[in-house]
Amino acid sequence: MSSGRASPKQRKRTAEHNYGKDEGDRANTSLVDLGQKSRDRALLTSVDAALKRIGEGTFGQCLNCEQEINAKRLEAIPWVGHRITCQELIDGTKLNRGDRYLIG
């Protein structure tokens, strides 16, 4: 009859199995945390840039074409720096000359 205790061999197998699973979980959690921190840092940078534009009096003006950004877009994403048209072109084509992209 069993005394309810695992043999040393069974304990070793269990410990090895759990360690491997825990190690993988820790690695995966670290990658997820790193990704979240990167997204948080990018958002904070965007918000800081929007606050700077408020101070300069250029908030709501597209950084590319200097036209007014739609109020609904600013309401949805207050830290946005480009009109939808400019952002789509920037994302789709990288024809860069200096600080601006060639559009149109």
LOZAMI-73816 format. One record per residue: x, y, z of N, C-alpha, C, CB in turn; chain. Coordinates in nm, 3 decimals. Atoms other than C-alpha are relative to their C-alpha. Glycine has a CB too. Example, Ala and Ser with C-alpha at 12.3 -4.5 7.8 and 13.67 -1.06 7.14 Angstrom:
! LOZAMI-73816
- n.X;n.Y;n.Z;ca.X;ca.Y;ca.Z;c.X;c.Y;c.Z;cb.X;cb.Y;cb.Z;ch
- 0.089;-0.119;0.000;1.230;-0.450;0.780;0.090;0.120;0.000;-0.099;0.003;0.125;A
- -0.082;-0.119;-0.006;1.367;-0.106;0.714;-0.077;0.109;0.073;0.041;0.046;-0.142;A
This chain:
! LOZAMI-73816
- n.X;n.Y;n.Z;ca.X;ca.Y;ca.Z;c.X;c.Y;c.Z;cb.X;cb.Y;cb.Z;ch
- 0.083;-0.118;0.000;0.000;0.000;0.000;0.087;0.125;0.000;-0.094;0.000;0.120;A
- -0.077;-0.123;0.013;0.119;0.353;-0.077;-0.021;0.088;0.122;-0.039;0.076;-0.129;A
- 0.010;-0.088;-0.116;0.193;0.596;0.202;-0.048;0.140;-0.039;0.135;0.009;0.070;A
- 0.047;-0.130;0.045;0.072;0.890;-0.012;0.113;0.094;-0.036;-0.086;0.062;0.107;A
- -0.115;-0.083;0.035;0.422;1.022;-0.064;0.057;-0.046;-0.134;0.108;-0.007;0.110;A
- -0.062;0.032;0.127;0.591;1.042;-0.401;0.141;-0.049;0.025;0.000;0.122;-0.095;A
- -0.137;0.049;-0.011;0.913;0.852;-0.447;0.095;0.110;-0.044;0.021;-0.129;-0.084;A
- -0.098;-0.101;0.045;1.233;1.055;-0.498;0.004;0.011;-0.152;0.139;-0.034;0.053;A
- -0.001;-0.001;0.146;1.223;0.953;-0.866;-0.120;0.079;-0.054;-0.001;-0.144;-0.054;A
- 0.120;-0.071;0.043;0.864;1.082;-0.904;0.011;0.150;0.030;-0.126;-0.058;0.068;A
- -0.017;-0.141;-0.035;0.947;1.406;-0.722;0.094;0.069;-0.097;0.054;0.014;0.144;A
- -0.096;-0.058;0.094;1.245;1.464;-0.953;-0.066;0.028;-0.134;0.121;-0.093;-0.018;A
- 0.069;-0.020;0.126;1.032;1.415;-1.264;-0.098;0.116;0.009;-0.073;-0.128;-0.042;A
- 0.096;-0.109;-0.020;0.765;1.649;-1.127;0.072;0.133;0.006;-0.083;-0.023;0.128;A
- -0.075;-0.126;-0.013;1.022;1.914;-1.035;0.055;0.043;-0.135;0.115;-0.016;0.102;A
- -0.053;-0.034;0.131;1.185;1.897;-1.378;-0.110;0.050;-0.092;0.071;-0.121;-0.062;A
- 0.111;-0.039;0.086;0.851;1.919;-1.552;-0.051;0.139;0.037;-0.113;-0.104;0.010;A
- 0.051;-0.129;-0.043;0.728;2.213;-1.346;0.101;0.112;-0.025;-0.036;-0.004;0.149;A
- -0.101;-0.103;0.022;1.057;2.398;-1.378;-0.001;0.045;-0.145;0.139;-0.050;0.038;A
- 0.002;-0.033;0.142;1.049;2.381;-1.756;-0.121;0.085;-0.036;0.001;-0.125;-0.084;A
- 0.122;-0.075;0.027;0.691;2.504;-1.767;0.011;0.141;0.060;-0.123;-0.074;0.056;A
- -0.012;-0.130;-0.064;0.762;2.785;-1.520;0.100;0.090;-0.074;0.043;-0.017;0.146;A
- -0.102;-0.077;0.071;1.073;2.894;-1.709;-0.057;0.056;-0.130;0.123;-0.088;-0.030;A
- 0.063;-0.047;0.122;0.880;2.915;-2.034;-0.104;0.107;0.026;-0.064;-0.115;-0.073;A
- 0.099;-0.101;-0.037;0.600;3.104;-1.865;0.067;0.132;0.035;-0.085;-0.049;0.118;A
- -0.072;-0.123;-0.036;0.850;3.351;-1.722;0.054;0.070;-0.123;0.114;-0.031;0.098;A
- -0.054;-0.060;0.123;1.011;3.405;-2.062;-0.112;0.065;-0.081;0.072;-0.107;-0.085;A
- 0.114;-0.055;0.074;0.672;3.456;-2.228;-0.053;0.126;0.068;-0.112;-0.105;-0.013;A
- 0.047;-0.116;-0.075;0.561;3.696;-1.953;0.095;0.117;-0.018;-0.014;-0.034;0.150;A
- -0.098;-0.107;0.021;0.883;3.894;-1.994;-0.016;0.064;-0.137;0.142;-0.055;0.015;A
- 0.019;-0.054;0.135;0.824;3.931;-2.368;-0.127;0.083;-0.008;-0.006;-0.114;-0.102;A
- 0.127;-0.074;-0.002;0.464;4.041;-2.311;0.020;0.132;0.073;-0.113;-0.082;0.067;A
- -0.027;-0.122;-0.076;0.578;4.292;-2.047;0.085;0.098;-0.081;0.070;-0.033;0.131;A
- -0.087;-0.085;0.081;0.849;4.425;-2.278;-0.079;0.067;-0.112;0.116;-0.083;-0.060;A
- 0.084;-0.056;0.105;0.599;4.473;-2.560;-0.093;0.108;0.054;-0.081;-0.109;-0.067;A
- 0.090;-0.098;-0.060;0.357;4.653;-2.329;0.076;0.126;0.039;-0.070;-0.059;0.123;A
- -0.081;-0.116;-0.037;0.632;4.881;-2.197;0.037;0.082;-0.123;0.126;-0.044;0.074;A
- -0.034;-0.069;0.123;0.733;4.965;-2.553;-0.119;0.080;-0.052;0.047;-0.100;-0.106;A
- 0.121;-0.071;0.043;0.373;5.056;-2.646;-0.030;0.117;0.092;-0.119;-0.097;-0.005;A
- 0.024;-0.108;-0.096;0.335;5.260;-2.327;0.096;0.116;-0.023;0.015;-0.054;0.144;A
- -0.102;-0.104;0.024;0.659;5.448;-2.400;-0.033;0.079;-0.127;0.141;-0.064;-0.012;A
- 0.036;-0.066;0.126;0.545;5.524;-2.758;-0.121;0.091;0.021;-0.030;-0.105;-0.109;A
- 0.118;-0.082;-0.028;0.209;5.651;-2.632;0.038;0.124;0.080;-0.106;-0.082;0.076;A
- -0.044;-0.114;-0.082;0.374;5.871;-2.369;0.076;0.102;-0.085;0.089;-0.049;0.115;A
- -0.073;-0.090;0.091;0.605;6.016;-2.636;-0.097;0.078;-0.087;0.099;-0.080;-0.089;A
- 0.100;-0.065;0.084;0.303;6.093;-2.857;-0.078;0.104;0.079;-0.095;-0.103;-0.060;A
- 0.074;-0.093;-0.084;0.115;6.258;-2.571;0.087;0.121;0.034;-0.048;-0.070;0.130;A
- -0.093;-0.111;-0.028;0.420;6.465;-2.476;0.014;0.093;-0.120;0.139;-0.054;0.041;A
- -0.012;-0.081;0.122;0.454;6.581;-2.838;-0.127;0.083;-0.022;0.026;-0.091;-0.123;A
- 0.126;-0.074;0.015;0.084;6.679;-2.846;-0.006;0.116;0.100;-0.121;-0.094;0.021;A
- -0.002;-0.107;-0.100;0.126;6.879;-2.523;0.095;0.112;-0.043;0.043;-0.055;0.137;A
- -0.094;-0.100;0.050;0.425;7.055;-2.678;-0.066;0.083;-0.111;0.129;-0.068;-0.052;A
- 0.069;-0.073;0.108;0.215;7.143;-2.986;-0.107;0.093;0.057;-0.064;-0.099;-0.098;A
- 0.097;-0.089;-0.064;-0.054;7.286;-2.756;0.072;0.127;0.047;-0.071;-0.070;0.121;A
- -0.078;-0.114;-0.049;0.210;7.508;-2.595;0.049;0.090;-0.112;0.119;-0.049;0.078;A
- -0.049;-0.076;0.116;0.337;7.616;-2.938;-0.113;0.061;-0.082;0.085;-0.088;-0.089;A
- 0.114;-0.049;0.076;-0.013;7.686;-3.066;-0.021;-0.069;-0.133;0.016;0.146;-0.024;A
- 0.015;0.073;0.127;0.011;7.427;-3.344;-0.081;-0.129;0.015;0.137;-0.033;-0.057;A
- 0.080;0.121;-0.022;-0.209;7.155;-3.190;-0.118;0.000;-0.097;-0.050;-0.009;0.147;A
- 0.110;0.011;0.096;-0.462;7.030;-3.446;0.042;0.028;-0.142;-0.110;0.094;0.038;A
- -0.055;-0.027;0.132;-0.239;7.118;-3.738;0.084;-0.121;-0.041;0.086;0.133;-0.001;A
- -0.073;0.117;0.049;-0.104;6.829;-3.948;0.150;0.031;-0.006;-0.052;-0.043;-0.140;A
- -0.145;-0.018;-0.001;0.270;6.788;-3.900;0.059;-0.009;-0.140;0.065;-0.104;0.089;A
- -0.051;0.015;0.135;0.307;6.704;-4.268;-0.042;0.115;-0.091;-0.048;-0.131;-0.058;A
- 0.049;-0.098;0.097;0.086;6.938;-4.469;-0.045;0.131;0.064;-0.115;-0.059;-0.078;A
- 0.038;-0.118;-0.079;0.001;7.191;-4.196;-0.146;0.039;-0.014;0.086;0.117;-0.039;A
- 0.144;-0.023;0.004;-0.371;7.166;-4.275;-0.061;-0.045;0.132;-0.065;-0.074;-0.120;A
- 0.068;0.032;-0.125;-0.623;7.133;-3.993;-0.040;-0.148;0.004;-0.123;0.088;0.017;A
- 0.041;0.139;-0.023;-0.678;6.782;-3.852;-0.148;0.003;0.038;0.087;-0.069;0.112;A
- 0.143;0.010;-0.028;-1.048;6.684;-3.842;-0.024;-0.009;0.151;-0.061;-0.121;-0.073;A
- 0.030;-0.005;-0.143;-1.199;6.757;-3.499;-0.042;-0.137;0.055;-0.111;0.102;0.027;A
- 0.041;0.134;-0.046;-1.355;6.408;-3.478;0.122;-0.091;0.017;-0.101;-0.063;-0.099;A
- -0.123;0.080;-0.011;-1.012;6.253;-3.537;0.074;0.040;0.128;0.092;0.020;-0.125;A
- -0.068;-0.046;-0.121;-0.862;6.468;-3.262;-0.075;-0.042;0.126;0.015;0.152;-0.001;A
- 0.080;0.044;-0.115;-1.149;6.378;-3.031;0.025;-0.148;0.029;-0.151;0.024;-0.026;A
- -0.024;0.144;-0.016;-1.088;6.007;-3.091;0.143;-0.030;0.043;-0.031;-0.073;-0.131;A
- -0.142;0.023;-0.029;-0.707;6.026;-3.075;0.066;0.135;0.022;0.071;-0.079;-0.117;A
- -0.047;-0.137;-0.025;-0.605;6.354;-2.907;0.148;0.025;-0.028;-0.028;0.035;0.142;A
- -0.145;-0.019;0.019;-0.231;6.296;-2.952;0.042;-0.017;-0.147;0.076;-0.099;0.086;A
- -0.031;0.022;0.141;-0.254;6.236;-3.330;0.068;0.124;-0.059;-0.128;-0.036;-0.079;A
- -0.074;-0.111;0.059;-0.020;6.447;-3.540;-0.022;0.020;-0.148;0.143;-0.020;0.024;A
- 0.019;-0.009;0.145;-0.140;6.389;-3.895;-0.146;-0.019;-0.037;0.086;-0.105;-0.073;A
- 0.133;0.026;0.057;-0.458;6.409;-4.099;-0.002;-0.145;-0.048;-0.033;0.100;-0.118;A
- 0.011;0.140;0.043;-0.590;6.068;-4.205;0.069;-0.022;-0.134;-0.148;-0.040;-0.010;A
- -0.061;0.014;0.133;-0.483;6.122;-4.567;0.152;-0.004;0.009;-0.045;0.115;-0.092;A
- -0.146;-0.004;-0.013;-0.128;6.214;-4.470;0.051;-0.125;0.072;0.044;0.126;0.077;A
- -0.044;0.118;-0.075;-0.102;5.928;-4.217;-0.002;-0.124;-0.087;-0.087;-0.021;0.124;A
- 0.008;0.116;0.089;-0.217;5.673;-4.474;0.114;0.001;-0.101;-0.136;-0.002;-0.074;A
- -0.110;-0.009;0.096;0.037;5.799;-4.725;0.135;-0.024;0.066;-0.001;0.137;-0.067;A
- -0.125;0.023;-0.074;0.314;5.803;-4.465;0.017;-0.148;0.030;0.002;0.083;0.131;A
- -0.007;0.143;-0.031;0.229;5.448;-4.360;0.022;-0.085;-0.124;-0.128;-0.045;0.069;A
- -0.009;0.079;0.123;0.206;5.329;-4.720;0.124;0.027;-0.082;-0.119;0.026;-0.084;A
- -0.118;-0.035;0.077;0.499;5.512;-4.875;0.097;0.077;0.088;-0.037;0.083;-0.125;A
- -0.102;-0.066;-0.081;0.821;5.629;-4.722;0.089;0.086;-0.089;0.084;-0.105;0.077;A
- -0.075;-0.091;0.086;0.925;5.897;-4.971;0.036;0.122;0.085;-0.083;0.042;-0.127;A
- -0.036;-0.102;-0.097;1.103;6.111;-4.716;0.101;0.100;-0.057;0.056;-0.064;0.125;A
- -0.093;-0.107;0.031;1.268;6.445;-4.785;0.005;0.091;0.122;-0.043;0.080;-0.130;A
- -0.008;-0.079;-0.122;1.383;6.605;-4.465;-0.097;-0.050;0.103;-0.025;0.148;-0.029;A
- 0.096;0.036;-0.103;1.114;6.610;-4.199;-0.137;-0.030;-0.057;-0.010;0.110;0.100;A
- 0.133;0.017;0.059;0.822;6.584;-4.442;0.001;-0.108;-0.105;-0.050;0.131;-0.062;A
- 0.016;0.102;0.102;0.689;6.320;-4.672;-0.061;0.063;-0.124;-0.087;-0.116;0.050;A
- 0.056;-0.051;0.125;0.609;6.383;-5.035;-0.141;-0.054;-0.016;0.089;-0.039;-0.123;A
- 0.140;0.038;0.014;0.235;6.382;-5.073;-0.058;0.081;-0.115;-0.080;0.023;0.132;A
- 0.070;-0.070;0.107;0.036;6.462;-5.383;0.078;0.022;-0.119;-0.047;0.124;0.043;A
